[in-house]
Amino acid sequence: MAGRNPAIVVVGAGVAGLAAAKKLKEYGFNDVTVLEASERVGGRVATASLGNACVDTGAEYIHGASEENPVYCLLKKSGLLNQIPEMGEEAFYSNKGHKVDANFARYAYGAGESIIRYRGSNTGKSLGEHYAEKTQGMIDSLQEDNDKRTRMQSIFALVGKDMLIDVGASDLHRISLDSWQYYINMGDSLNIAGFMFQLVDKLLEDFPKDRLLLKREVSKIKWDGSFCVAPPHDELLLSAHTESPSEEKLCQYPVCIVCENGEEIVADHVIVTISLGCLKAHASSLFIPSLPTEKMEAIDKLCFGNIAKIFLEYEEAFWESDVGTISLIYEDDTPASVSTNKMQWLKNMQYFSVLRPKERLMLYQTTVTFSVIIIKNNK
Ligand SMILES: Cc1cc2nc3c(=O)[nH]c(=O)nc-3n(C[C@H](O)[C@H](O)[C@H](O)COP(=O)(O)OP(=O)(O)OC[C@H]3O[C@@H](n4cnc5c(N)ncnc54)[C@H](O)[C@@H]3O)c2cc1C
């Protein structure tokens, strides 16, 4: 490697890959190539047009919108955050169609959040168990009338269901309370619906387009070898002044990345940013030699949830003009009943946000399992 820039390949052009490439460029590494399997950049940050609105089909919230969060800082620096319109009012309705007093709903919601966001330790319990237990304790200690306690209980259930979407989990009972303490809360969540894709544009801003290679699905990463190739063209020109052509040496690289189309790219370093799901499916055949046992075990043991978005388009808005979000409170719901039981799919239609421009569009987020059931039921 002596005498030449280290060649670095980043696999995946989602925000992780693009951010790595941008940082490397900032630190002066000029030989950086990004390989992306699909025909577009951004990965799970994606955008689409719907009616006259631009919608985010992937991420749209900055979780932990504070100076500690690099996504927040980048978008703030670009002036984008000043363009975000106000979210609008929160409205709460019961499943029977009654409007629930927003002050009461917010008070109960806040109480539920303070329990669910508690960082526990060494209890051996799941977040779901802990939440059901603590909220029940709180309900029992309340002096309120029965009616109010029931409503409080159902708002606690709403908090639990919103939490599933917030952390992208499919079941509160599969989140370990002990691990939950390691979640770093950097601040409130900021919804930048319709604007998130600008993060991708910002990350790409100074990156040379010819070093971003789309439709390059990486199928093998040989990462512990010695691969000889002729030096890059620029270095050939440089050495022509100093050495005779016969002295031209082959360059050696420790990594060779093979794409599905047969293309091979050598490198000194490779940064793999593909998702945990892709790693679970392909890690055993992707890396040659195999990754160390502890890494393979981590890939195997880590789990992920899934969320889907359903965009609803109405002929005209049925909500009041100042409304930004609508939460549905199911009267017979309790924190203990928060589950991903398929029979409960209707109860998991609990949170809708009005999309900008606030004309006819609404977004409903749910787990993939429920979205499949909802689509089937509405065909
Ligand atoms: C519907 C939805 C809503 C979400 N909402 C939010 C939110 O509001 N806020 C938030 O913070 N997060 C949200 N997330 C999560 C967030 O989008 C992701 O955590 C983030 O975008 C992941 O970025 P990444 O670069 O790590 O991975 P990815 O975006 O998955 O990028 C990985 C890239 O690698 C490519 N790739 C895969 N295999 C190969 C291969 N073999 N060769 C080459 N390339 C390959 C993929 O095509 C992809 O482009 C949401 C996710 C979804 C799906």
PDBQT file of the ligand as one rigid body, heavy atoms in Angstrom, charges set to zero:
ROOT
HETATM    1  C1  LIG A 401     -41.021   2.253   6.834  1.00  0.00    +0.000 C 
HETATM    2  C2  LIG A 401     -39.821   2.692   7.664  1.00  0.00    +0.000 A 
HETATM    3  C3  LIG A 401     -39.923   3.813   8.475  1.00  0.00    +0.000 A 
HETATM    4  C4  LIG A 401     -38.836   4.219   9.249  1.00  0.00    +0.000 A 
HETATM    5  N1  LIG A 401     -38.936   5.347  10.007  1.00  0.00    +0.000 NA
HETATM    6  C5  LIG A 401     -37.863   5.805  10.673  1.00  0.00    +0.000 A 
HETATM    7  C6  LIG A 401     -37.893   7.067  11.314  1.00  0.00    +0.000 A 
HETATM    8  O1  LIG A 401     -38.916   7.753  11.275  1.00  0.00    +0.000 OA
HETATM    9  N2  LIG A 401     -36.770   7.505  11.934  1.00  0.00    +0.000 N 
HETATM   10  C7  LIG A 401     -35.614   6.747  11.952  1.00  0.00    +0.000 A 
HETATM   11  O2  LIG A 401     -34.612   7.192  12.547  1.00  0.00    +0.000 OA
HETATM   12  N3  LIG A 401     -35.551   5.557  11.352  1.00  0.00    +0.000 NA
HETATM   13  C8  LIG A 401     -36.633   5.082  10.697  1.00  0.00    +0.000 A 
HETATM   14  N4  LIG A 401     -36.567   3.897  10.026  1.00  0.00    +0.000 N 
HETATM   15  C9  LIG A 401     -35.294   3.169  10.062  1.00  0.00    +0.000 C 
HETATM   16  C10 LIG A 401     -34.281   3.853   9.144  1.00  0.00    +0.000 C 
HETATM   17  O3  LIG A 401     -34.865   4.081   7.889  1.00  0.00    +0.000 OA
HETATM   18  C11 LIG A 401     -33.079   2.929   9.005  1.00  0.00    +0.000 C 
HETATM   19  O4  LIG A 401     -32.563   2.637  10.284  1.00  0.00    +0.000 OA
HETATM   20  C12 LIG A 401     -31.950   3.558   8.192  1.00  0.00    +0.000 C 
HETATM   21  O5  LIG A 401     -32.425   4.157   7.008  1.00  0.00    +0.000 OA
HETATM   22  C13 LIG A 401     -30.947   2.448   7.901  1.00  0.00    +0.000 C 
HETATM   23  O6  LIG A 401     -29.918   2.946   7.088  1.00  0.00    +0.000 OA
HETATM   24  P1  LIG A 401     -28.699   1.992   6.697  1.00  0.00    +0.000 P 
HETATM   25  O7  LIG A 401     -27.851   2.745   5.773  1.00  0.00    +0.000 OA
HETATM   26  O8  LIG A 401     -28.101   1.439   7.935  1.00  0.00    +0.000 OA
HETATM   27  O9  LIG A 401     -29.375   0.732   5.997  1.00  0.00    +0.000 OA
HETATM   28  P2  LIG A 401     -30.237   0.664   4.640  1.00  0.00    +0.000 P 
HETATM   29  O10 LIG A 401     -31.035   1.894   4.473  1.00  0.00    +0.000 OA
HETATM   30  O11 LIG A 401     -30.943  -0.638   4.660  1.00  0.00    +0.000 OA
HETATM   31  O12 LIG A 401     -29.108   0.671   3.528  1.00  0.00    +0.000 OA
HETATM   32  C14 LIG A 401     -28.410  -0.478   3.173  1.00  0.00    +0.000 C 
HETATM   33  C15 LIG A 401     -28.191  -0.437   1.676  1.00  0.00    +0.000 C 
HETATM   34  O13 LIG A 401     -27.409  -1.579   1.345  1.00  0.00    +0.000 OA
HETATM   35  C16 LIG A 401     -27.887  -2.073   0.116  1.00  0.00    +0.000 C 
HETATM   36  N5  LIG A 401     -27.474  -3.482   0.024  1.00  0.00    +0.000 N 
HETATM   37  C17 LIG A 401     -27.998  -4.554   0.652  1.00  0.00    +0.000 A 
HETATM   38  N6  LIG A 401     -27.335  -5.670   0.310  1.00  0.00    +0.000 NA
HETATM   39  C18 LIG A 401     -26.370  -5.288  -0.572  1.00  0.00    +0.000 A 
HETATM   40  C19 LIG A 401     -25.361  -5.987  -1.285  1.00  0.00    +0.000 A 
HETATM   41  N7  LIG A 401     -25.199  -7.305  -1.168  1.00  0.00    +0.000 N 
HETATM   42  N8  LIG A 401     -24.563  -5.288  -2.112  1.00  0.00    +0.000 NA
HETATM   43  C20 LIG A 401     -24.685  -3.919  -2.236  1.00  0.00    +0.000 A 
HETATM   44  N9  LIG A 401     -25.619  -3.227  -1.584  1.00  0.00    +0.000 NA
HETATM   45  C21 LIG A 401     -26.451  -3.895  -0.753  1.00  0.00    +0.000 A 
HETATM   46  C22 LIG A 401     -29.394  -1.887   0.194  1.00  0.00    +0.000 C 
HETATM   47  O14 LIG A 401     -29.981  -1.883  -1.106  1.00  0.00    +0.000 OA
HETATM   48  C23 LIG A 401     -29.480  -0.520   0.876  1.00  0.00    +0.000 C 
HETATM   49  O15 LIG A 401     -29.537   0.542  -0.052  1.00  0.00    +0.000 OA
HETATM   50  C24 LIG A 401     -37.632   3.472   9.242  1.00  0.00    +0.000 A 
HETATM   51  C25 LIG A 401     -37.539   2.319   8.433  1.00  0.00    +0.000 A 
HETATM   52  C26 LIG A 401     -38.616   1.941   7.651  1.00  0.00    +0.000 A 
HETATM   53  C27 LIG A 401     -38.460   0.717   6.758  1.00  0.00    +0.000 C 
ENDROOT
TORSDOF 0
